[in-house]
Amino acid sequence: MAERTIELNVSRNPEMGVDGLPKASPLAPIDIAEPDLGTEEMLINIGPQHPATHGVLRLICELDGETVVDVTPDIGFLHSSFEKLGEYRTWNQIVTLTDRMDYLAPLIYNCAYVMSVEKLMGIEVTERCKVVRVIIMEMDRIFGHLLWLGTTAIDVGAFTPFLYAFQQREKIYKLHESLTGARITTSATRVGGMMADLPEGWIDQLNDFLDHFPNTLGEIDRLLTGNQIHIGRTQGVGVIGADEAINYGLTGANLRAAGVDYDVRKDQPYYDYETYDFEVPIGEHGDCYDRYLCRMEEMRQSVRILRQAIDRLPGGPINVQDPNISLPSKTDCMSDMESMIHHFKLITDGIPAPEGDCYMAIEGSKGELGMYVVAEEGGTKPVRWRIRPPSFVNLSAIPKLARGHLVSDLIMINASLDIVLGEIDR
Amino acid sequence: MGGLDAVERGPLPSDASATSDSGSAAGESDHPSVAALRAKFGDAIQGDTVHAGDQTVVWIDPARSLEILTWLKDDPGQKYDMMSDVTGVDYGGGRPVEVVYQMFSTTHKRALRIRCKLPLDALEIDSVVGLWVGANWLEREVYDLFGVTFKGHPDLRRILMPQDYAEGHPLRKDFPLRGRFSRAEQTRRALAQDVERFYGPEELVEGGAPQQVAARSEPAEGEG
């Protein structure tokens, strides 16, 4: 390599101008001998064990200096064959598999799965159950977005939002715990209803969270939204246009940031979402900053939906009053012969389904979460249970988004897509 | 019968009555795309039905799938611009493997499900990556887990299973839950793996790269 001699003609004490900036001094042209640098592209692995990949994701980067020429995601490290396991389990047993996929917003997965099975079987859940499911799904949308917010802020060097976000997540963990007995693996839903009704005082706990959460969100907003460093790291990074985003199958905030007005809650409404008063934030530039803004606004809208849902929460039973679908109470089971038979049949055989298939899409925290179930006549187990994972499709766009950016931008782009590897690998 | 017998045997086979051709099942659909498809393609539309209350399913001829799907994407009356999902279904018992396309039109706010039956001895269909880029990974997954070959796919590799996975396609019904190979065979294969596939020669010789890194972290002589 040629010897490199650089002498910069810069005065140690540059004269200040009236504006407080150093006066522009005509610099002598610097004569640098061209160094003999290698020009071949470099292959760099990011992950699979790397905190910035948000899970066991391996990104094989082809670099020209620090510029990403191409990136090839390598997934499958967390493959647990949930879909195959589901074919050996009855409809209700699968619920426990669902929350292990998106462990950042488990209740959305629980609900999405049972909704598809109920739609396949033609079961209409009770009004109370619908509102309770809306509440827990919107709560987990905040739950998932908060993790995204905290970890993404860390990726661009902001530590405080992470602490604020996790303080609020801890409150939702407590809500999970008092509702289901578990903090992550909730398994709260059953075909035809819920595992249990809301415990006493749970709504007060949720109201308490809703009273404090918007303040914290406002604090995080003040820390990040106008922050020069954050703006510099996110604006104009990972841009995708509206038509392209649709063609890539992007959903959720990633699609809406590109300016496409598509929200499953509005376009294919379920659980009376059309009667709730909320807005769907739409971006216009399709970059990381717009994705950030969309998710921030979605959290505020979720708070609005939660308040409306709490107001309209009706009384009455939470489970479908059909002994062939819902388990009888323990007291009935122990005192009444017929209930005991129903209990036995439900546990040993499960619920028979009609022949057919059903694709139920809901708006998850990561995008359009589809659950596709296929059953044969009278089948108590699915022939096929398929999850349409939003993160999987969103991640497949990362080579397009990252090409031409720096490696540090690749980290931000990956974070801004909001992926969870449990769901990608299943 | 032990509990694990069911695991080895696989899901219970359904009786003959349940194996009827769902494509010819009753349930006329009033979905506007179905009438348009029948008028345009005639014989290539093998059947349609309504499942789960309001979801329209159309079975099409796999040999003409690319032509039909291109029309569904580009025709102004259809405009199914979003490919939500591509997946496979194996019913087992020698019945055809089905490829399922779940589409959504952001223009007309309509969803449509297209299914293609592929006989087990001809598991191949045209790739739709040229129409929807988002189908790339979804088709790779169907290839990986069902063994369906997508003709014209730019990068048809396994995606969830390892590239050198030798046991077959896991979501096929003839694939046992615990894998085709015994635990002993799986262990033997893991141990017999060639380490040079994962490490360069300089990392395998004594005094190679890892040791050099360790030496560098020691304090240099003459300091302090």
Chai-1 contact restraints between the chains, C-beta under 6 A:
chainA,res_idxA,chainB,res_idxB,connection_type,confidence,min_distance_angstrom,max_distance_angstrom,comment,restraint_id
A,G76,B,L160,contact,1.0,0.0,6.0,A-B,restraint_1
A,H79,B,L160,contact,1.0,0.0,6.0,A-B,restraint_2
A,K84,B,P170,contact,1.0,0.0,6.0,A-B,restraint_3
A,K84,B,L171,contact,1.0,0.0,6.0,A-B,restraint_4
A,E87,B,P11,contact,1.0,0.0,6.0,A-B,restraint_5
A,Y88,B,L177,contact,1.0,0.0,6.0,A-B,restraint_6
A,K119,B,A52,contact,1.0,0.0,6.0,A-B,restraint_7
A,L120,B,A52,contact,1.0,0.0,6.0,A-B,restraint_8
A,I246,B,D81,contact,1.0,0.0,6.0,A-B,restraint_9
A,I246,B,M82,contact,1.0,0.0,6.0,A-B,restraint_10
A,N247,B,W132,contact,1.0,0.0,6.0,A-B,restraint_11
A,N247,B,V133,contact,1.0,0.0,6.0,A-B,restraint_12
A,Y248,B,V133,contact,1.0,0.0,6.0,A-B,restraint_13
A,Y248,B,G134,contact,1.0,0.0,6.0,A-B,restraint_14
A,G249,B,M83,contact,1.0,0.0,6.0,A-B,restraint_15
A,G249,B,G134,contact,1.0,0.0,6.0,A-B,restraint_16
A,Y262,B,T106,contact,1.0,0.0,6.0,A-B,restraint_17
A,D267,B,K109,contact,1.0,0.0,6.0,A-B,restraint_18
A,G356,B,H51,contact,1.0,0.0,6.0,A-B,restraint_19
A,G356,B,A52,contact,1.0,0.0,6.0,A-B,restraint_20
A,D357,B,H51,contact,1.0,0.0,6.0,A-B,restraint_21
A,C358,B,A52,contact,1.0,0.0,6.0,A-B,restraint_22
A,Y359,B,Q102,contact,1.0,0.0,6.0,A-B,restraint_23
A,G370,B,D85,contact,1.0,0.0,6.0,A-B,restraint_24
A,V374,B,V89,contact,1.0,0.0,6.0,A-B,restraint_25
A,E376,B,S14,contact,1.0,0.0,6.0,A-B,restraint_26
A,E376,B,A18,contact,1.0,0.0,6.0,A-B,restraint_27
A,E377,B,A18,contact,1.0,0.0,6.0,A-B,restraint_28
A,V383,B,Y91,contact,1.0,0.0,6.0,A-B,restraint_29
A,R384,B,V89,contact,1.0,0.0,6.0,A-B,restraint_30
A,R386,B,T87,contact,1.0,0.0,6.0,A-B,restraint_31
A,R388,B,D85,contact,1.0,0.0,6.0,A-B,restraint_32
A,V393,B,G134,contact,1.0,0.0,6.0,A-B,restraint_33
A,S396,B,N136,contact,1.0,0.0,6.0,A-B,restraint_34
A,S396,B,W137,contact,1.0,0.0,6.0,A-B,restraint_35
